Amino acid sequence: QVRLVESGGGLVQPGGSLRLTCAASGSLYSRYTMGWYRQGPGKQRELIAQVSTSSAETYADSVQGRFFVARDNAAMTVYLQLNSLKPEDTAVYYCNAYHRSYGTYWGQGTQVTVSS
């Protein structure tokens, strides 16, 4: 089992940056694919970035080139760097851990608001 706790959200002006952190606890963390999802007002939750056990990164088109994901297995932490933020990036951001045999786990989410 994995427990995930996100932090780093807040209010930022358009064009600004934030770094989100997802701290994990539990066993076998390094075997999980780690992802960041977001859910904007009135929208469905969507996958925006993912980092595999070999640190291969994938991104949704909407954030490609602006957001960057990284994992530190020794620290059991996943980061999401958000750059060039836009009002449409406003959402609750969730950390996710996935393994096809061990299951799927979610954090509680952290709010990111992009507004002037």
Order of alpha helices (4+ residues) and beta strands (2+ residues): beta-beta-beta-beta-beta-beta-beta-beta-beta-beta-beta
